[in-house]
Amino acid sequence: MHMSTRIAGVLTGLALALGGAAFAAPAAHADVTACINQVERELQGGEAPDSVRMACYVGLTGDHAQCVSGLTAAAVTNGTAESACRVAPD
């Protein structure tokens, strides 16, 4: 009986943890998407390369300078990089 109670507790905790991650993930994705969309507007319909996606992800973590640096290295203008990285952590 003690073992089944422990298993039930672990499963409940796991379900709660995974449920919380599912709620948090869409918000994080939306922030990266906003950053990528800002860059794609400059590309005028072109799809952002992986280097842009990675730089936007870095911006999501709050490292604005590294985000801008990554985007400008990917041939994004400085103005667009600044604005795209600004929306990433929102």
FIGU-295649 format. One record per residue: residue in three letters; x, y, z of N, C-alpha, C, O, CB in turn. Coordinates in steps of 0.05 Angstrom, whole numbers, plus 5000, padded with zeros to 4 digits. Each point is the difference from the previous one (the first is absolute). Last residue first. Glycine has a CB too. Example, Ala and Ser with C-alpha at 12.3 -4.5 7.8 and 13.67 -1.06 7.14 Angstrom:
<rs>
+---------+------+------+------+-------+-------+-------+------+------+------+------+------+------+-------+-------+-------+
! residuo ! n.c1 ! n.c2 ! n.c3 ! ca.c1 ! ca.c2 ! ca.c3 ! c.c1 ! c.c2 ! c.c3 ! o.c1 ! o.c2 ! o.c3 ! cb.c1 ! cb.c2 ! cb.c3 !
+---------+------+------+------+-------+-------+-------+------+------+------+------+------+------+-------+-------+-------+
!     SER ! 5257 ! 4955 ! 5142 !  5016 !  5024 !  5001 ! 4985 ! 5022 ! 5014 ! 5010 ! 5022 ! 5004 !  5014 !  4965 !  4953 !
!     ALA ! 4982 ! 4898 ! 5042 !  4982 !  5024 !  5000 ! 5018 ! 5024 ! 5000 ! 5021 ! 5000 ! 5013 !  4941 !  4977 !  5012 !
+---------+------+------+------+-------+-------+-------+------+------+------+------+------+------+-------+-------+-------+
</rs>
This chain:
<rs>
+---------+------+------+------+-------+-------+-------+------+------+------+------+------+------+-------+-------+-------+
! residuo ! n.c1 ! n.c2 ! n.c3 ! ca.c1 ! ca.c2 ! ca.c3 ! c.c1 ! c.c2 ! c.c3 ! o.c1 ! o.c2 ! o.c3 ! cb.c1 ! cb.c2 ! cb.c3 !
+---------+------+------+------+-------+-------+-------+------+------+------+------+------+------+-------+-------+-------+
!     ASP ! 5194 ! 5794 ! 4517 !  4974 !  5010 !  5010 ! 4981 ! 4978 ! 5006 ! 4977 ! 5005 ! 5009 !  5029 !  5036 !  4964 !
!     PRO ! 5088 ! 4956 ! 4988 !  4994 !  4992 !  5028 ! 4973 ! 5009 ! 5011 ! 4994 ! 4995 ! 5023 !  5055 !  5007 !  4983 !
!     ALA ! 4976 ! 5017 ! 4899 !  5005 !  4972 !  5007 ! 4993 ! 4993 ! 5029 ! 4987 ! 4980 ! 5005 !  5048 !  5020 !  4960 !
!     VAL ! 4965 ! 5089 ! 4989 !  4974 !  4986 !  5004 ! 5004 ! 4971 ! 5009 ! 4981 ! 4988 ! 5010 !  4999 !  5042 !  4956 !
!     ARG ! 5095 ! 5026 ! 5016 !  4985 !  5013 !  5021 ! 4974 ! 4985 ! 5005 ! 4991 ! 4999 ! 5023 !  5030 !  5046 !  4964 !
!     CYS ! 5036 ! 4932 ! 4941 !  5010 !  4989 !  5026 ! 4985 ! 5013 ! 5024 ! 4999 ! 4988 ! 5021 !  5046 !  5005 !  4958 !
!     ALA ! 4935 ! 5037 ! 4934 !  4993 !  4972 !  5002 ! 5008 ! 4989 ! 5027 ! 4985 ! 4985 ! 5012 !  5019 !  5010 !  4938 !
!     SER ! 5021 ! 5093 ! 5028 !  4971 !  4998 !  5005 ! 4992 ! 4971 ! 5003 ! 4983 ! 4994 ! 5017 !  5009 !  5049 !  4958 !
!     GLU ! 5099 ! 4974 ! 5004 !  4993 !  5013 !  5026 ! 4970 ! 4996 ! 5006 ! 4993 ! 4992 ! 5022 !  5044 !  5042 !  4971 !
!     ALA ! 4994 ! 4938 ! 4922 !  5010 !  4982 !  5021 ! 4992 ! 5011 ! 5028 ! 4992 ! 4985 ! 5017 !  5046 !  5002 !  4953 !
!     THR ! 4943 ! 5066 ! 4955 !  4982 !  4977 !  5002 ! 5009 ! 4981 ! 5022 ! 4983 ! 4990 ! 5015 !  5006 !  5014 !  4936 !
!     GLY ! 5067 ! 5069 ! 5032 !  4974 !  5009 !  5009 ! 4980 ! 4978 ! 5004 ! 4986 ! 4999 ! 5020 !  5023 !  5044 !  4957 !
!     ASN ! 5077 ! 4938 ! 4984 !  5002 !  5005 !  5028 ! 4973 ! 5010 ! 5012 ! 4992 ! 4991 ! 5022 !  5056 !  5021 !  4972 !
!     THR ! 4953 ! 4923 ! 4919 !  5009 !  5027 !  5007 ! 4999 ! 5005 ! 5030 ! 4984 ! 4987 ! 5014 !  4999 !  5029 !  4941 !
!     VAL ! 5037 ! 4888 ! 5004 !  4977 !  5016 !  5006 ! 5009 ! 5028 ! 5007 ! 5021 ! 5003 ! 5014 !  4953 !  4956 !  5003 !
!     ALA ! 5082 ! 4960 ! 4961 !  4994 !  5021 !  4980 ! 4973 ! 5014 ! 5004 ! 4988 ! 5009 ! 4980 !  5039 !  4964 !  4989 !
!     ALA ! 5019 ! 4963 ! 5091 !  4984 !  4987 !  4980 ! 4990 ! 5019 ! 4978 ! 4981 ! 4994 ! 4986 !  5005 !  4972 !  5049 !
!     ALA ! 5063 ! 5065 ! 5039 !  5019 !  4981 !  4987 ! 4985 ! 4984 ! 4978 ! 5012 ! 4990 ! 4982 !  5015 !  5006 !  5061 !
!     THR ! 4923 ! 5062 ! 5012 !  5016 !  5015 !  4981 ! 5021 ! 4983 ! 4986 ! 5007 ! 5005 ! 4977 !  4986 !  5035 !  5052 !
!     LEU ! 4954 ! 4919 ! 5037 !  4984 !  5008 !  4977 ! 5016 ! 5016 ! 4980 ! 4997 ! 4996 ! 4976 !  4962 !  5004 !  5053 !
!     GLY ! 5082 ! 4973 ! 5052 !  4993 !  4977 !  4984 ! 4984 ! 5007 ! 4975 ! 5005 ! 4990 ! 4978 !  4996 !  4982 !  5063 !
!     SER ! 5018 ! 5096 ! 5023 !  5025 !  4991 !  4987 ! 4995 ! 4977 ! 4981 ! 5010 ! 4999 ! 4978 !  5015 !  5017 !  5062 !
!     VAL ! 4904 ! 5013 ! 5015 !  5006 !  5019 !  4979 ! 5024 ! 4992 ! 4984 ! 5001 ! 5002 ! 4976 !  4978 !  5034 !  5052 !
!     CYS ! 5001 ! 4911 ! 5046 !  4979 !  4998 !  4980 ! 5006 ! 5018 ! 4977 ! 4999 ! 4992 ! 4976 !  4967 !  4996 !  5059 !
!     GLN ! 5087 ! 5020 ! 5040 !  5008 !  4976 !  4985 ! 4979 ! 4995 ! 4978 ! 5007 ! 4991 ! 4978 !  5016 !  4989 !  5062 !
!     ALA ! 4960 ! 5091 ! 5020 !  5024 !  5005 !  4984 ! 5008 ! 4977 ! 4983 ! 5007 ! 5004 ! 4976 !  5008 !  5027 !  5060 !
!     HIS ! 4911 ! 4959 ! 5025 !  4994 !  5018 !  4978 ! 5025 ! 5004 ! 4982 ! 4998 ! 4999 ! 4976 !  4967 !  5024 !  5053 !
!     ASP ! 5001 ! 4903 ! 5041 !  5027 !  5010 !  4992 ! 4997 ! 5017 ! 4974 ! 5005 ! 4991 ! 4978 !  5018 !  4969 !  5043 !
!     GLY ! 4906 ! 4989 ! 5025 !  5005 !  5027 !  5011 ! 5027 ! 5011 ! 4993 ! 5007 ! 5022 ! 5008 !  4964 !  4965 !  5028 !
!     THR ! 4980 ! 4931 ! 4935 !  5012 !  4996 !  5026 ! 5007 ! 5026 ! 5013 ! 5008 ! 5001 ! 5024 !  5010 !  4956 !  4960 !
!     LEU ! 4947 ! 5042 ! 4928 !  4979 !  4990 !  5019 ! 5012 ! 4997 ! 5028 ! 4985 ! 5004 ! 5019 !  4991 !  4973 !  4943 !
!     GLY ! 5081 ! 5042 ! 4965 !  4986 !  5023 !  5010 ! 4978 ! 4993 ! 5020 ! 4995 ! 5016 ! 5018 !  5015 !  5006 !  4938 !
!     VAL ! 5035 ! 4909 ! 5001 !  5018 !  5012 !  5019 ! 4987 ! 5026 ! 5012 ! 5003 ! 5005 ! 5023 !  5038 !  4976 !  4952 !
!     TYR ! 4914 ! 4977 ! 4955 !  4998 !  4984 !  5024 ! 5018 ! 5011 ! 5022 ! 4992 ! 5001 ! 5024 !  4997 !  4959 !  4948 !
!     CYS ! 5016 ! 5079 ! 4944 !  4975 !  5008 !  5013 ! 4996 ! 4984 ! 5025 ! 4990 ! 5010 ! 5020 !  4991 !  5002 !  4936 !
!     ALA ! 5093 ! 4966 ! 4991 !  5004 !  5026 !  5012 ! 4975 ! 5009 ! 5015 ! 5002 ! 5012 ! 5021 !  5031 !  5000 !  4943 !
!     MET ! 4960 ! 4909 ! 4986 !  5017 !  4996 !  5024 ! 5005 ! 5027 ! 5014 ! 4999 ! 5001 ! 5024 !  5023 !  4959 !  4954 !
!     ARG ! 4932 ! 5041 ! 4940 !  4983 !  4987 !  5021 ! 5016 ! 4996 ! 5025 ! 4990 ! 5004 ! 5022 !  4984 !  4972 !  4942 !
!     VAL ! 5072 ! 5057 ! 4962 !  4981 !  5021 !  5010 ! 4983 ! 4987 ! 5022 ! 4996 ! 5013 ! 5021 !  5003 !  5011 !  4935 !
!     SER ! 5058 ! 4919 ! 4998 !  5016 !  5019 !  5016 ! 4983 ! 5022 ! 5012 ! 5005 ! 5009 ! 5023 !  5035 !  4981 !  4948 !
!     ASP ! 4923 ! 4947 ! 4968 !  5003 !  4989 !  5027 ! 5016 ! 5019 ! 5018 ! 4996 ! 5001 ! 5024 !  5002 !  4953 !  4957 !
!     PRO ! 4951 ! 5092 ! 4937 !  5017 !  4977 !  5003 ! 5003 ! 4991 ! 5030 ! 4992 ! 5015 ! 5018 !  5033 !  5000 !  4940 !
!     ALA ! 4888 ! 5035 ! 4995 !  5024 !  5005 !  5016 ! 5017 ! 4975 ! 5002 ! 4989 ! 4978 ! 5005 !  4986 !  5057 !  5021 !
!     GLU ! 4958 ! 4991 ! 4891 !  5001 !  4985 !  5025 ! 5026 ! 5004 ! 5014 ! 5022 ! 4999 ! 4988 !  4947 !  4967 !  4994 !
!     GLY ! 4980 ! 5105 ! 4950 !  5019 !  4978 !  5001 ! 4999 ! 4987 ! 5027 ! 4994 ! 5013 ! 5020 !  5035 !  5010 !  4946 !
!     GLY ! 4921 ! 5056 ! 5010 !  4987 !  4975 !  4993 ! 5019 ! 4976 ! 5001 ! 4991 ! 4977 ! 4998 !  4978 !  5049 !  4975 !
!     GLN ! 5066 ! 5063 ! 5043 !  4978 !  5003 !  4982 ! 4989 ! 4974 ! 4989 ! 5000 ! 4994 ! 4976 !  5018 !  5050 !  5011 !
!     LEU ! 5052 ! 4983 ! 5080 !  5007 !  4982 !  4978 ! 4978 ! 5001 ! 4978 ! 5003 ! 4987 ! 4979 !  5024 !  4984 !  5052 !
!     GLU ! 4959 ! 5075 ! 5049 !  5023 !  5013 !  4986 ! 5007 ! 4984 ! 4976 ! 5008 ! 5011 ! 4979 !  5009 !  5009 !  5064 !
!     ARG ! 4919 ! 4944 ! 5012 !  4989 !  5024 !  4987 ! 5021 ! 5014 ! 4985 ! 4996 ! 5011 ! 4978 !  4969 !  4993 !  5058 !
!     GLU ! 5060 ! 4924 ! 5018 !  4989 !  4991 !  4974 ! 4986 ! 5023 ! 4985 ! 5000 ! 5000 ! 4976 !  4994 !  4955 !  5043 !
!     VAL ! 5040 ! 5059 ! 5070 !  5022 !  4997 !  4980 ! 4989 ! 4992 ! 4973 ! 5009 ! 5011 ! 4979 !  5022 !  4975 !  5058 !
!     GLN ! 4907 ! 5020 ! 5032 !  5012 !  5027 !  4996 ! 5022 ! 4998 ! 4980 ! 5002 ! 5018 ! 4982 !  4986 !  4995 !  5065 !
!     ASN ! 4974 ! 4907 ! 4982 !  4982 !  5014 !  4982 ! 5011 ! 5028 ! 4993 ! 4998 ! 5010 ! 4978 !  4963 !  4964 !  5040 !
!     ILE ! 5084 ! 4974 ! 5048 !  5005 !  4990 !  4972 ! 4982 ! 5015 ! 4980 ! 5010 ! 5006 ! 4978 !  5001 !  4949 !  5041 !
!     CYS ! 4975 ! 5066 ! 5072 !  5027 !  5008 !  4991 ! 5006 ! 4991 ! 4972 ! 5009 ! 5016 ! 4983 !  5007 !  4981 !  5065 !
!     ALA ! 4905 ! 4974 ! 4991 !  4998 !  5028 !  4996 ! 5027 ! 5011 ! 4990 ! 5001 ! 5017 ! 4982 !  4964 !  4987 !  5053 !
!     THR ! 5031 ! 4906 ! 4991 !  4986 !  5004 !  4974 ! 4998 ! 5030 ! 4994 ! 5004 ! 5008 ! 4977 !  4970 !  4950 !  5030 !
!     VAL ! 5059 ! 5016 ! 5076 !  5020 !  4994 !  4979 ! 4988 ! 5005 ! 4973 ! 5013 ! 5011 ! 4982 !  5009 !  4954 !  5048 !
!     ASP ! 4919 ! 5043 ! 5041 !  5021 !  5021 !  5002 ! 5021 ! 4996 ! 4978 ! 5009 ! 5019 ! 4987 !  4982 !  4985 !  5062 !
!     ALA ! 4941 ! 4931 ! 4962 !  4989 !  5024 !  4988 ! 5021 ! 5023 ! 5000 ! 5001 ! 5015 ! 4981 !  4953 !  4971 !  5034 !
!     HIS ! 5066 ! 4932 ! 5028 !  5000 !  4997 !  4971 ! 4991 ! 5026 ! 4986 ! 5011 ! 5008 ! 4980 !  4981 !  4942 !  5026 !
!     ALA ! 5002 ! 5044 ! 5088 !  5028 !  5002 !  4991 ! 5002 ! 4999 ! 4970 ! 5015 ! 5015 ! 4987 !  5000 !  4964 !  5056 !
!     ALA ! 4901 ! 5006 ! 4994 !  5008 !  5028 !  5004 ! 5029 ! 5004 ! 4991 ! 5006 ! 5020 ! 4987 !  4962 !  4984 !  5052 !
!     PRO ! 4996 ! 4908 ! 4960 !  4989 !  5017 !  4979 ! 5008 ! 5029 ! 5003 ! 5005 ! 5014 ! 4980 !  4957 !  4955 !  5017 !
!     ALA ! 5067 ! 4968 ! 5071 !  5013 !  4997 !  4974 ! 4987 ! 5018 ! 4979 ! 5015 ! 5013 ! 4985 !  4996 !  4941 !  5027 !
!     ALA ! 4956 ! 5035 ! 5080 !  5022 !  5019 !  4996 ! 5011 ! 4999 ! 4972 ! 5008 ! 5021 ! 4990 !  5003 !  4974 !  5058 !
!     PHE ! 4921 ! 4944 ! 4980 !  4989 !  5027 !  5000 ! 5022 ! 5021 ! 4995 ! 4994 ! 5020 ! 4988 !  4971 !  4964 !  5044 !
!     ALA ! 5060 ! 4925 ! 4974 !  4983 !  5004 !  4976 ! 4988 ! 5028 ! 4999 ! 4997 ! 5012 ! 4979 !  4993 !  4939 !  5021 !
!     ALA ! 5059 ! 5021 ! 5076 !  5018 !  5005 !  4977 ! 4984 ! 5005 ! 4975 ! 5008 ! 5016 ! 4983 !  5027 !  4955 !  5038 !
!     GLY ! 4918 ! 5005 ! 5056 !  5011 !  5027 !  5003 ! 5018 ! 5007 ! 4977 ! 5001 ! 5022 ! 4990 !  4996 !  4974 !  5059 !
!     GLY ! 4969 ! 4917 ! 4955 !  4979 !  5019 !  4994 ! 5009 ! 5028 ! 5002 ! 4993 ! 5017 ! 4983 !  4974 !  4950 !  5034 !
!     LEU ! 5092 ! 4965 ! 5009 !  4997 !  5000 !  4971 ! 4977 ! 5019 ! 4992 ! 5003 ! 5014 ! 4979 !  5014 !  4939 !  5019 !
!     ALA ! 4997 ! 5034 ! 5094 !  5023 !  5013 !  4988 ! 4998 ! 5002 ! 4970 ! 5006 ! 5020 ! 4988 !  5022 !  4962 !  5049 !
!     LEU ! 4904 ! 4972 ! 5011 !  5000 !  5029 !  5005 ! 5023 ! 5014 ! 4988 ! 4997 ! 5022 ! 4989 !  4979 !  4969 !  5053 !
!     ALA ! 5022 ! 4916 ! 4952 !  4978 !  5011 !  4984 ! 4998 ! 5030 ! 5004 ! 4997 ! 5015 ! 4981 !  4978 !  4942 !  5022 !
!     LEU ! 5086 ! 4995 ! 5050 !  5009 !  5001 !  4972 ! 4979 ! 5013 ! 4983 ! 5006 ! 5016 ! 4982 !  5021 !  4943 !  5025 !
!     GLY ! 4951 ! 5026 ! 5083 !  5020 !  5021 !  4997 ! 5010 ! 5003 ! 4971 ! 5004 ! 5022 ! 4991 !  5010 !  4969 !  5056 !
!     THR ! 4928 ! 4938 ! 4972 !  4986 !  5025 !  5003 ! 5019 ! 5024 ! 4997 ! 4994 ! 5019 ! 4985 !  4973 !  4959 !  5046 !
!     LEU ! 5070 ! 4935 ! 4970 !  4985 !  5005 !  4976 ! 4985 ! 5026 ! 5000 ! 4998 ! 5014 ! 4980 !  4998 !  4937 !  5015 !
!     VAL ! 5048 ! 5022 ! 5084 !  5020 !  5007 !  4979 ! 4986 ! 5005 ! 4973 ! 5006 ! 5020 ! 4987 !  5028 !  4951 !  5036 !
!     GLY ! 4913 ! 5000 ! 5049 !  5010 !  5026 !  5005 ! 5020 ! 5009 ! 4979 ! 4999 ! 5023 ! 4992 !  4995 !  4969 !  5056 !
!     ALA ! 4973 ! 4920 ! 4949 !  4978 !  5019 !  4994 ! 5010 ! 5029 ! 5004 ! 4994 ! 5017 ! 4984 !  4971 !  4949 !  5029 !
!     ILE ! 5093 ! 4965 ! 5013 !  4998 !  5001 !  4971 ! 4978 ! 5020 ! 4991 ! 5004 ! 5016 ! 4982 !  5011 !  4936 !  5015 !
!     ARG ! 4993 ! 5031 ! 5095 !  5024 !  5015 !  4990 ! 4999 ! 5003 ! 4970 ! 5006 ! 5021 ! 4989 !  5021 !  4961 !  5050 !
!     THR ! 4908 ! 4966 ! 5002 !  4996 !  5028 !  5007 ! 5023 ! 5017 ! 4990 ! 4995 ! 5022 ! 4990 !  4979 !  4964 !  5051 !
!     SER ! 5032 ! 4921 ! 4950 !  4980 !  5010 !  4981 ! 4994 ! 5030 ! 5006 ! 4995 ! 5015 ! 4981 !  4985 !  4939 !  5013 !
!     MET ! 5078 ! 4999 ! 5065 !  5012 !  5003 !  4974 ! 4981 ! 5012 ! 4980 ! 5007 ! 5017 ! 4984 !  5023 !  4944 !  5025 !
!     HIS ! 4939 ! 5016 ! 5077 !  5018 !  5023 !  5002 ! 5012 ! 5005 ! 4972 ! 5003 ! 5024 ! 4993 !  5007 !  4966 !  5056 !
!     MET ! 4937 ! 4933 ! 4962 !  4984 !  5024 !  5000 ! 5017 ! 5025 ! 5000 ! 4994 ! 5020 ! 4986 !  4970 !  4955 !  5038 !
+---------+------+------+------+-------+-------+-------+------+------+------+------+------+------+-------+-------+-------+
</rs>
